[in-house]
Amino acid sequence: MQTKILTLAFIEMALAIVVSVLILFISFKILQKVFFKDISIRENNMAFSIFTAGIILSIGIILSEIIPSITNMVRLSMSGENEITFSEIIQYSGLYLGIGFLFALLINTSVFLLFSALTKGVNEFKDIQQNNVASAIVVTATLIAITLIAKDSISLLISALIPYPETTNFML
């Protein structure tokens, strides 16, 4: 049994679970405080539940592109070839998660602006508060579609920031 790989696997699983739960919890609380102060999931508002599920799914998709970069940092630090300290892992992880959170906000905001521009005279937030399931489904589908389109770009940006060891170009 390879204990180093097993240890790395447990570290990656714990990191993914802790970071995901923390980010999703914070995102849900922000969503609830900023946009829907008077609504809770307990109120049988199906539209709010659909909308919240879409935002959580969107954030989950973005996190699924960020977590592998964080685990790559942990792998690099354990390889022994690259001297990455624990504090650097924390700093890079914070940077990656900050970028991901910024993109989640950017995507969510752009969806709301796009949808508002496309549907003049319709207030999506009010519709969702009034349990208009149709509005919630269309806004959520738009949010997920844009997230799926943007996720590869986010992944590329994050992977470009990983401090891989310097290599020489043997072709020159």
C-alpha positions as CSV (number, residue, x, y, z in Angstrom):
1,M,0.0,0.0,0.0
2,Q,1.3,3.4,-0.9
3,T,0.8,5.5,2.2
4,K,1.8,8.8,0.5
5,I,-0.8,8.5,-2.2
6,L,-3.4,7.4,0.4
7,T,-2.6,10.4,2.6
8,L,-2.8,12.7,-0.4
9,A,-6.2,11.2,-1.4
10,F,-7.5,11.9,2.1
11,I,-6.1,15.4,2.2
12,E,-7.7,16.1,-1.2
13,M,-11.1,14.7,-0.2
14,A,-11.1,16.6,3.1
15,L,-10.0,19.8,1.4
16,A,-12.7,19.5,-1.3
17,I,-15.5,18.8,1.2
18,V,-14.5,21.6,3.6
19,V,-13.9,24.2,1.0
20,S,-17.1,23.3,-0.9
21,V,-19.3,23.3,2.1
22,L,-17.9,26.6,3.3
23,I,-18.2,28.4,0.0
24,L,-21.7,27.1,-0.6
25,F,-22.8,28.1,2.8
26,I,-21.4,31.6,2.5
27,S,-22.9,32.0,-1.0
28,F,-26.3,30.9,0.2
29,K,-26.2,33.3,3.1
30,I,-25.2,36.2,0.9
31,L,-27.9,35.3,-1.6
32,Q,-30.5,35.2,1.1
33,K,-29.4,38.4,2.8
34,V,-28.8,40.5,-0.3
35,F,-31.6,39.4,-2.6
36,F,-34.3,37.6,-0.6
37,K,-34.4,38.9,2.9
38,D,-38.0,37.9,3.6
39,I,-38.0,34.5,2.0
40,S,-36.8,31.2,3.4
41,I,-36.8,27.7,2.0
42,R,-39.3,26.7,4.6
43,E,-42.0,28.9,3.1
44,N,-43.0,26.5,0.2
45,N,-41.7,28.9,-2.4
46,M,-40.8,26.5,-5.2
47,A,-39.5,29.4,-7.4
48,F,-37.0,30.5,-4.7
49,S,-35.9,26.8,-4.2
50,I,-35.4,26.3,-7.9
51,F,-33.4,29.6,-8.2
52,T,-31.3,28.8,-5.1
53,A,-30.6,25.3,-6.4
54,G,-29.4,26.9,-9.7
55,I,-27.1,29.2,-8.0
56,I,-25.7,26.4,-5.8
57,L,-25.2,24.3,-8.9
58,S,-23.5,27.2,-10.7
59,I,-21.1,27.7,-7.8
60,G,-20.5,23.9,-7.6
61,I,-19.6,23.8,-11.3
62,I,-17.1,26.7,-10.7
63,L,-15.7,25.0,-7.6
64,S,-15.2,21.8,-9.5
65,E,-12.8,23.7,-11.8
66,I,-11.0,25.3,-8.9
67,I,-10.5,22.4,-6.4
68,P,-8.2,20.4,-8.7
69,S,-5.9,23.4,-8.9
70,I,-5.7,23.6,-5.1
71,T,-5.1,19.8,-4.9
72,N,-2.3,20.2,-7.6
73,M,-0.7,22.7,-5.2
74,V,-0.8,20.1,-2.4
75,R,0.6,17.5,-4.7
76,L,3.5,19.8,-5.8
77,S,4.3,20.5,-2.1
78,M,4.4,16.8,-1.3
79,S,6.6,15.9,-4.3
80,G,9.7,17.4,-2.7
81,E,10.9,18.8,-6.0
82,N,9.1,22.1,-5.5
83,E,9.4,24.0,-2.3
84,I,5.9,25.2,-1.6
85,T,5.2,26.0,2.0
86,F,1.9,25.5,3.8
87,S,1.4,29.3,3.9
88,E,1.9,29.5,0.2
89,I,-0.7,26.8,-0.3
90,I,-3.1,28.8,1.8
91,Q,-2.3,32.0,-0.1
92,Y,-2.8,30.4,-3.5
93,S,-5.9,28.6,-2.4
94,G,-7.3,31.9,-1.2
95,L,-6.4,33.5,-4.5
96,Y,-8.0,30.7,-6.5
97,L,-11.2,30.7,-4.4
98,G,-11.4,34.5,-4.5
99,I,-11.1,34.4,-8.3
100,G,-13.8,31.7,-8.4
101,F,-16.1,33.6,-6.1
102,L,-15.5,36.7,-8.2
103,F,-16.4,34.8,-11.4
104,A,-19.5,33.3,-9.7
105,L,-20.6,36.9,-8.8
106,L,-19.8,38.1,-12.3
107,I,-21.7,35.2,-13.9
108,N,-24.8,35.6,-11.6
109,T,-24.9,39.4,-12.1
110,S,-24.5,39.1,-15.9
111,V,-27.3,36.6,-16.0
112,F,-29.6,38.9,-14.1
113,L,-28.6,41.9,-16.3
114,L,-29.0,39.8,-19.5
115,F,-32.3,38.4,-18.4
116,S,-33.6,41.8,-17.4
117,A,-32.5,43.3,-20.7
118,L,-34.2,40.5,-22.6
119,T,-37.5,40.7,-20.6
120,K,-38.3,44.4,-20.4
121,G,-41.0,45.2,-17.8
122,V,-40.5,41.9,-16.0
123,N,-39.0,41.9,-12.5
124,E,-37.5,38.5,-12.1
125,F,-36.7,39.0,-8.4
126,K,-40.3,40.0,-7.6
127,D,-41.6,37.0,-9.8
128,I,-39.4,34.6,-7.8
129,Q,-40.5,36.1,-4.5
130,Q,-44.1,35.7,-5.7
131,N,-43.4,32.0,-6.5
132,N,-43.4,32.3,-10.3
133,V,-41.8,28.9,-11.1
134,A,-41.6,29.7,-14.8
135,S,-39.4,32.7,-14.3
136,A,-37.2,30.8,-11.8
137,I,-36.7,28.0,-14.3
138,V,-35.7,30.2,-17.2
139,V,-33.4,32.4,-15.0
140,T,-31.8,29.2,-13.5
141,A,-31.4,27.5,-16.9
142,T,-29.7,30.7,-18.3
143,L,-27.4,30.8,-15.2
144,I,-26.4,27.2,-15.6
145,A,-25.8,27.5,-19.3
146,I,-23.5,30.5,-18.9
147,T,-21.7,28.8,-16.1
148,L,-21.1,25.7,-18.2
149,I,-19.8,27.9,-21.1
150,A,-17.5,29.9,-18.8
151,K,-16.1,27.1,-16.7
152,D,-13.3,26.1,-19.0
153,S,-12.0,29.6,-19.2
154,I,-12.1,29.8,-15.4
155,S,-10.2,26.5,-15.2
156,L,-7.5,27.8,-17.6
157,L,-7.1,31.0,-15.7
158,I,-6.6,29.2,-12.4
159,S,-4.3,26.6,-13.8
160,A,-2.1,29.4,-15.3
161,L,-1.6,30.7,-11.7
162,I,-0.3,27.4,-10.3
163,P,3.4,27.7,-9.5
164,Y,4.7,24.7,-11.4
165,P,8.5,24.1,-11.2
166,E,10.6,25.9,-13.8
167,T,11.5,23.7,-16.7
168,T,14.0,24.3,-19.5
169,N,12.9,24.3,-23.1
170,F,15.1,21.6,-24.5
171,M,13.9,22.4,-28.0
172,L,15.8,25.7,-28.2
